[in-house]
Each structure stands twice: as C-alpha cells, then as structure tokens.
C-alpha cells in the first residue's frame, strides 16, 4: 500500500542525505562532469545516444524526464558542434532518428572511460562480501522506486545455510508483529522451533527449504518429524517483496514432496485463522481442516487450526 503524503520527515531526510552523499561521491557537483566540458544532463544524453539505436527526441526526453524545449536546444547545440545528426526513419517520414557522429562518439568515449575508472576506484575499496551486498541493495532500491528495468530474477530453493536461522527468526518476528500485531512471544516461539530443529536434525526425517532471490532470503518452510508416520510442516513464510510469484505454493509443494520421499504417510500443520493467504495455499495443496479452537497467544485472540494431508 502506498504511503503518499504520510512519509515522516526523518525518512525524507534520510533519502535526501543519501542523495547528497552519493552525488558528492561520484563527482556530480563538479561544473563539468568528469572534468569535461559537458554537464551531467549533456553527458547522459550522449550516453543514451551511444547505447541505443533508433532514438527520437520525444522518446529520449520522455525516458530522461527532460523538458521538450530544453532538450531541443541541447540537441541543436550538439548538431551545431557536429556531435549529433538527424535522419528520417525508414518507413516513417514523420520520425527523426538521432545518431551520434564519429565526433560525437569521440567526445563520449573519454566520458565513459572516466566514469568507469572513478566508479571502479570507489568500489575497489570494498571487500567482496560488501561489494555483493552493495550491488544487491542498489538493485533493490531501483526496484522499490519503480525502475521497470529491475525485475527480480528467479527465486531458487536451497538447503539451510549458516545465518539462515537467525535471519528467519528476525524476519518472522518483524513481519508477524507488523502484519498481525503478534508480540515478542511469537518470535521466541520461532527461535525455539528452529533451535530444536537443528539440535535434533536427522536428514532422513526432516528437511528445510530456503527461498533465495538475488542473494536474499525471501521465504522458507521446514519439515519436522511428528509421530505415527506423520510429519509437520512448520514456519512457512514469504517476504512481502517476493509475494505474488507463487513462492508460497512452491515451498509447500517442496515440503510435501520431502515428506513423501521420507516415507511419511501424513503431513500436518498448525496455523491461525488470520493467516488467510497461507490457508489458501494449504487448501489448494489438498490439506483438510480437521480442528479449530480459540486461544489467546502472542498478545492476540486467535483461532488455531490443524490441517492434515495424506501424502
């Protein structure tokens, strides 16, 4: 849900501070970008023309968010300097396609080289792990701010790895508090379940599937041994940013397949009636609701439910 008009001043200030820091880091405050005769806007126009074929002034202005009059004057100046030419598009006499001339390519080349060198020097100070985190954070920032070029890569399901237990406890504690008002006792329960899972882990009877996307944990599910041929599906969750991709279904199906491979006859789970999305996934996977009862837990009045599936 959007929060237009409701963002607090601290958050706005943090974004502005980041903008000031970043522009200073990459030299955008210099009069000429990379000590050249070109401003940031002029260099960006040259970049687009160097990397994209068939551009028109209208498309270029729209993509860069530039005023049509300002862009027209800039392009006219580039034409006068012999950096840009216009030609009529094949099959459409109304469209004028912009192209960099050899002089334009020569003017852009040192700008591109200087930018690569400056960014390379900036990033070279970082350890490999921090560099990967930075790249992931930049991609996430672009995606959250609506960059259509930053679609998420496919999610994979992998085995449990060091760091996952603490992360899953942390994220489930935050998400359930924010979405359902659960108190700290829920986070404590998650920690207890995961500690017991690892302490008693037997791969012949238990399993874990961690959903990872672009290096980030975005969901998980655990298969724990029960009694009398029954296993338990536990701690299914999907990060809000990763929802809508069918990850909850994939994790549930992986847990069901894992129970079947380990020879269990039945898979059970316990949930609460407020978890509507999870309950839909369980029903679609063939689980049956067999018991429900009201209870007071995690600081809330809830209705607990037991679901079972013959595997």
C-alpha positions in Angstrom: 0.0 0.0 0.0 1.4 3.4 -0.9 2.0 6.0 1.8 1.8 9.1 -0.3 1.7 12.2 1.9 2.3 10.2 5.0 6.1 9.7 5.0 7.7 11.2 8.1 10.4 13.9 7.9 13.1 11.6 9.2 12.6 9.2 6.3 12.5 12.1 3.8 15.7 13.5 5.3 17.4 10.1 5.1 16.7 9.9 1.4 17.9 13.5 0.8 21.1 12.8 2.8 21.8 9.7 0.7 21.3 11.8 -2.5 23.8 14.5 -1.2 26.3 11.8 -0.2 26.1 9.9 -3.5 26.3 13.0 -5.7 29.4 14.1 -3.8 31.0 10.6 -4.0 30.7 10.4 -7.8 31.6 14.0 -8.6 28.2 15.2 -9.8 28.7 18.6 -8.1 31.7 19.4 -10.4 31.0 22.1 -13.0 31.9 19.7 -15.8 31.2 16.0 -15.4 34.5 14.1 -15.0 36.4 17.3 -15.6 34.9 17.6 -19.1 33.1 20.4 -20.9 29.8 18.5 -20.5 27.2 18.8 -17.8 25.6 15.8 -16.2 22.5 16.1 -18.4 24.6 16.6 -21.6 26.7 13.5 -20.7 23.6 11.5 -20.0 22.1 12.4 -23.4 25.4 11.4 -25.1 25.3 8.1 -23.1 21.8 7.2 -24.3 22.6 8.1 -27.9 25.8 5.9 -27.7 24.0 2.9 -26.3 20.6 2.9 -28.0 19.7 2.8 -31.7 16.7 4.5 -33.3 16.1 7.1 -30.6 13.9 10.1 -31.3 13.9 13.4 -29.4 10.5 12.6 -28.0 11.5 9.2 -26.7 14.7 10.5 -25.3 13.0 13.3 -23.5 10.4 11.1 -22.1 12.8 8.5 -20.8 15.1 11.1 -19.2 12.3 13.3 -17.9 13.6 16.3 -19.8 11.6 19.4 -20.8 11.0 19.3 -24.6 12.2 22.8 -25.1 15.4 22.3 -23.1 16.2 19.1 -24.9 15.5 20.7 -28.3 18.0 23.4 -27.5 20.6 20.9 -26.2 20.3 18.8 -29.3 20.5 21.8 -31.6 23.8 22.7 -29.9 25.1 19.2 -30.3 24.2 19.4 -34.0 26.0 22.7 -34.4 29.0 21.1 -32.8 28.9 18.2 -35.2 28.2 15.6 -32.4 24.7 14.6 -33.5 22.8 14.1 -36.7 19.2 13.5 -37.6 17.8 11.3 -40.3 14.3 10.3 -41.3 13.3 6.9 -40.0 12.8 4.2 -42.7 9.2 3.8 -43.5 8.1 6.8 -41.4 8.8 10.2 -42.7 7.5 11.9 -39.6 10.1 10.4 -37.3 13.6 11.9 -37.0 16.1 9.5 -35.6 19.1 10.8 -33.6 22.6 9.4 -34.2 26.0 10.2 -32.7 28.5 11.3 -35.4 32.1 10.0 -35.2 33.0 13.2 -33.4 30.1 12.5 -31.0 31.5 9.1 -30.3 34.9 10.5 -29.8 33.5 13.1 -27.3 31.6 10.4 -25.4 34.5 7.9 -25.2 36.6 9.7 -22.6 33.5 10.5 -20.5 32.6 6.8 -20.4 36.2 5.8 -19.6 36.4 8.4 -16.8 33.1 7.2 -15.3 34.2 3.6 -15.3 37.6 4.5 -13.7 36.1 6.7 -11.0 33.4 4.1 -10.1 35.9 1.3 -10.2 38.2 3.2 -7.8 35.3 3.8 -5.5 34.2 0.2 -5.4 37.8 -1.2 -5.2 37.9 -0.2 -1.5 35.2 -2.7 -0.6 35.7 -6.3 0.4 34.0 -8.8 -1.9 31.1 -9.5 0.5 30.4 -5.8 1.0 30.5 -5.3 -2.8 27.9 -8.0 -3.4 25.7 -6.5 -0.7 26.0 -3.1 -2.3 25.0 -4.3 -5.7 22.1 -6.2 -4.3 21.0 -3.1 -2.3 21.2 -0.9 -5.4 19.1 -3.3 -7.4 16.5 -3.4 -4.6 16.4 0.4 -4.3 15.8 0.7 -8.0 13.1 -1.9 -7.9 11.3 -0.4 -4.9 11.4 3.0 -6.6 9.7 1.7 -9.7 12.5 1.1 -12.2 10.9 -1.2 -14.8 14.4 -2.5 -15.8 14.9 -4.0 -12.4 12.6 -7.0 -12.4 13.6 -9.6 -9.9 15.5 -12.7 -11.1 14.0 -16.1 -10.5 13.9 -17.5 -6.9 15.7 -20.7 -6.1 15.0 -23.2 -3.3 18.1 -24.3 -1.4 19.2 -26.1 1.7 19.6 -24.5 5.1 22.9 -22.5 5.4 24.7 -20.6 8.2 22.9 -17.4 9.1 19.5 -18.6 8.0 18.1 -19.4 11.4 18.8 -16.0 12.9 17.6 -14.3 9.8 14.3 -16.2 9.6 13.6 -15.7 13.3 14.3 -11.9 12.9 12.2 -11.6 9.8 9.2 -13.6 11.0 9.3 -11.7 14.3 9.1 -8.4 12.4 6.6 -9.4 9.8 4.1 -11.0 12.2 4.3 -8.1 14.5 3.7 -5.6 11.7 1.0 -7.6 9.9 -0.9 -9.2 12.7 0.2 -7.5 15.9 2.0 -10.5 17.3 4.2 -9.8 20.4 7.7 -11.0 21.3 6.4 -14.4 22.4 5.9 -15.3 18.7 9.5 -14.5 17.9 10.6 -16.5 20.9 8.5 -19.5 19.6 10.1 -19.3 16.2 13.6 -19.3 17.8 12.6 -22.3 20.0 11.3 -24.3 17.0 14.4 -23.6 14.9 16.8 -24.4 17.7 15.1 -27.7 18.3 15.0 -28.4 14.5 18.8 -28.1 14.3 19.6 -29.8 17.6 17.6 -32.9 16.6 18.1 -32.8 12.9 18.1 -36.1 11.0 18.1 -35.7 7.2 16.2 -39.0 6.9 13.3 -37.5 8.9 13.5 -33.7 8.5 14.2 -31.1 5.8 14.4 -27.4 5.2 13.8 -25.3 2.0 15.0 -21.7 1.9 13.8 -19.5 -0.9 16.6 -17.2 -2.2 16.3 -14.4 -4.7 19.2 -12.3 -5.9 21.2 -13.4 -2.8 18.5 -12.6 -0.3 16.4 -15.0 1.8 12.8 -14.4 0.7 11.0 -17.3 2.3 11.3 -20.7 4.0 9.5 -23.8 5.1 10.6 -26.7 7.4 9.6 -30.4 7.6 9.8 -31.7 11.1 9.2 -35.3 12.4 6.0 -36.0 14.2 4.6 -39.3 15.4 3.0 -42.4 13.9 4.1 -41.7 10.4 3.1 -38.1 10.5 5.4 -35.1 9.7 4.8 -31.4 10.4 5.0 -28.5 8.0 6.4 -25.6 10.0 7.2 -21.9 9.7 6.1 -21.3 6.1 6.6 -17.6 5.2 7.3 -15.4 2.1 8.7 -11.9 2.3 6.3 -9.2 1.2 8.5 -8.1 -1.7 8.6 -11.6 -3.1 4.8 -12.4 -2.9 2.8 -12.9 -6.0 5.4 -15.2 -7.6 3.9 -18.5 -6.3 6.7 -18.9 -3.8 4.4 -20.0 -1.0 3.0 -22.7 -3.2 6.5 -23.8 -4.3 7.7 -24.1 -0.8 4.6 -26.0 0.3 5.0 -28.4 -2.6 8.6 -28.9 -1.8 7.7 -29.8 1.8 5.0 -32.2 0.7 7.5 -33.9 -1.7 10.0 -34.1 1.1 7.6 -35.8 3.4 6.7 -38.3 0.7 10.4 -39.0 -0.1 11.0 -39.7 3.6 8.2 -42.2 3.8 5.7 -40.3 5.8 2.0 -41.2 5.4 0.6 -37.9 6.6 1.6 -34.2 6.8 0.1 -31.9 9.4 0.4 -28.3 10.2 -0.9 -25.8 12.8 -1.8 -22.3 11.8 -4.2 -19.4 12.8 -7.3 -18.2 11.1 -5.9 -14.7 10.4 -3.2 -16.1 8.0 -5.6 -16.1 5.1 -3.0 -16.3 2.3 -1.3 -19.3 3.9 -4.6 -21.0 4.5 -5.5 -20.7 0.7 -2.2 -22.3 -0.2 -2.8 -25.2 2.2 -6.3 -25.7 0.8 -5.1 -25.6 -2.8 -2.4 -28.2 -2.0 -5.1 -30.6 -0.7 -4.8 -30.1 3.1 -8.0 -30.6 5.1 -9.0 -28.5 8.1 -9.7 -31.0 10.8 -9.7 -29.0 14.0 -10.1 -25.4 15.2 -10.2 -23.8 18.6 -9.9 -20.3 20.0 -6.9 -19.4 22.1 -5.0 -16.4 23.4 -1.4 -16.3 22.1 1.2 -13.7 21.0 -0.9 -11.0 22.6 -3.9 -11.7 20.4 -7.2 -13.5 20.5 -6.9 -16.1 17.7 -8.5 -19.3 16.3 -5.9 -22.0 16.0 -6.4 -24.6 13.2 -5.0 -28.0 12.5 -4.7 -29.1 8.8 -3.7 -32.5 7.5 -2.7 -34.0 4.2 -2.4 -37.7 3.2 0.8 -37.9 1.2 
